[in-house]
């Protein structure tokens, strides 16, 4: 057995741990000047932004607010945030929100420490310095609070591009399930399915290993059992806690394994139709799982079990085939569209998306089965029609 496992993040998990934000920040350094990075509205509406500001200031930390992060943060947004941090002399970043503010904050952490533009750092291990980041997720899905990835949208090339560096793994993750209680049900569903896609892609990745396999299967099991409850009853604290935990586990998984082609294909739907990331993944997951099935039949059986399917007496082939249907049924139960056409995919765009996708092959090199352009078109087409 041989593996690497990277997790330099101190994880503080549990209801109410938000209240320790100020004390935790002081462990990184007293008297720091904090750039507090968040989105444009939800952390204000929920009151979490105000609370985090109070908690930091109570401990004597100065806070500079950068609240301009949009969904799918752009290169320009991250570079502007870094400008604010540098001008104010910030030496600590606190990120509050969903995956967008967290990823933007990690990009800012590099630029504020090193200067230059994101073009200098896209790719793997191109940064040599970064400010410390404290990540406080308010959605349960991205896992960004423990990963070395910052996914940023480059509108010039119309691509999602990634800064990957262990230097941007948050120093501290404050993971408080109570923060997710105010999430609307659609966002709960979308982000929860993003977590599921991380667990599934991590489990099937060529870079999977014994620890990630354990974490991924547990994450899949928890999403299947508790995400419908969290969507159905927003104040079900047990469900909120389990889904948040599942998301954290899946983040730890992809930090080792990377994601796969669900993410690669889904990015086109997000860039071109603004379909939320988690929904885009949910729309493609059954078709990609079915495509992957021949490369990893035994693992597909384990996924079927974790999803709660009764696979007793079934061959690996039959059990594996059930997994894709189980994922589709789960997303329909959550109120998601039945096919990608309903979500906005246009059939005439499929050829172009397939072409874009095959050009990004290197980013998804750990996928268990790699499709050629015809197979990519087929996956999009099946998703468009809602077929598996
Ligand atoms: Fe994702």
Boltz pocket constraint, residues with backbone or C-beta under 6 A from the ligand:
constraints:
  - pocket:
      binder: B
      contacts: [[A, 141], [A, 142], [A, 194], [A, 197], [A, 198], [A, 263], [A, 277]]
      max_distance: 6.0
